[in-house]
Amino acid sequence: MQKNKKLISNLKFLLSLAYKQDPVLLWLYFATTILGVIFMFAVFFGFKLLIDAIAPTSPSPLFPAIVILTTYLLFEYLSRFVYYTVNNYYISYVFRSKMQNTLTIEVMKKVSNLDLAQIEDGKIRNLITKVFDTYNWTLPEIINTLNYIVYNTASILLSLLIATRFNPSQFLLVAVAVAPLFYLRAKYGDAEWSMYGVKSPRANQLWYLRGLFYENNILTEMKLYGFSNYILSRMSRLQTEILNAYVSPIAKYTLHSVVLSILIPIALFIPLKSYINPAQSGHTIGDFTLLLNVLFSFSTQLSNMLVNVGNLYKNNLYLNDFISLLSIKSALTMPKKPVIFKTITPRKIVFDNVTFTYPGSKKPAVKDVSFIIEKGENVAIVGENGAGKTTLIKLLLRFYDPDEGAIYIDGVNLKELDIGNWYRHIGMLFQHFGRYYFTLEENVALGNVLYPKDKSKISAALLQADAASITKELPKGLKNVLGKRFEEGQDLSTGQWQKVAIARALYRSAPYLILDEPTANIDASAEAKIFDNLIKQYKNKSLLFISHRFSTVRHADNIIVLHKSQVEAIGSHADLIKQGGLYNKFFSLQKRGFE
């Protein structure tokens, strides 16, 4: 019962999406199906009349027989045209395409709005993988299956209506013979879904391994180290494990289906044999052909409907995943009345005894961290790998909430701010920045999509990021597509891609610019030029950056030194050198490398 309620609830959800997408097309889809069935039964009845008209015992003249034949052929054509051409070909194609677009937008919108903690959660990643792999074909197929069920139902109802001319109990016998196939199909559907359900961790690994062959940098290492066969053997092993888990239920289904299908022709023969002799049965030859057509239609449509209902249950398991993904609620509690800053200007940032541990980890990523960033101050964060540098940025961006302590922006707890309004204050370059296979102009303009593209500002951002030369090198300049994925695209070096990412952050013109290893792929000369530009650009704004290069760090007003997830020291470059400690040690080691 619970399973049925869930199915009905899910179907309502999916149909509401389909209805919002195109209500007229949805109604036409089902209406032309019913019309096609009516025409099909008109063909059955026309064939009965035609047989009776040309039978040796018929007193009817030739003319009515010709009229009946013409009408019969007309309905035969209409039946095929309406159902196969209009419904199954045109409407089905248009509807499926529109449905796939709607579903894709829903899925991508949801994934883009998930919290970072949720995106990094293994269970949710598995769910996303399953949905991405199946939604585009299984969910439109559910609507298609519903359309088949409408066809099946209309056919069965018209068959039962015609059954009143004969013996309705004979139709019941056929129904009993077909019924076991329903249970069989429902059971098979669960087994098929288990490939992506119970076995989904294996499937998730398989999709990951396949994806490696789409990454240029990974393909380069594959060639160099020669481990492509190792990856392929792992893929083959996973595919075999998934297939072996699936073959057994499929074989059982096939065997049981063959055995149970034998019952159907037996159930059809029993009622038909009593109508073979028209003199004894009191029915005409035309009646016999009508009963023959209707009985075959009844058994076929009943069998198909049970199979289609089984398919609904099977695909509902995929729909469950889709709805589960859309139903994920933010792990972050959003304020009922968020604070919105009316002006986008630099503000005072305070970390007050902040402690945070990543989900699934026992060790705090940052512990009892306190510091202040004044308005317009340039601040660098340094420390060993794993000290918590990037975690501080994630907390400031509210990708996560602290377990203890709080972060204040101009005295307001970050949790109370409107997150969209807060993000307008920030330009960000992540350590693993995005490479977008759009034009150079679009790559930079993505930094601020709230306003129309401004070519002069785009050029200025590229100049500040020491990337103006990229425009000159590209055949079409700003209009050139980047990357090799699309035709006429031009690939960039890693350093050039990073400069474009810096330009994107600069184009935002936000009061805070946060840079996580901003010059990791850039030479020292370009680095110096970029930071000279940044310091000039951000005189009345705040620059917050993470870097291992002390030639960059030393220009900051204040430097926060992290060690083992805690703040070890805060001060200017000169102050920290005088204090000795970890900063002085790191600086001396790096300085020695250039001597």
Helices and strands as residue ranges (DSSP letters): H 2-21, H 23-54, H 62-80, I 81-91, H 92-113, H 116-119, H 122-163, H 168-178, H 180-193, H 200-211, G 212-214, H 216-225, H 228-261, H 263-272, G 273-275, H 278-281, H 285-326, E 349-356, E 366-373, E 378-383, H 389-396, E 404-409, E 412-413, G 414-416, H 419-423, E 426-429, H 440-445, H 455-464, H 468-473, G 477-479, H 494-507, E 512-516, H 524-537, E 542-546, H 550-553, E 558-563, E 566-571, H 573-579, H 581-592
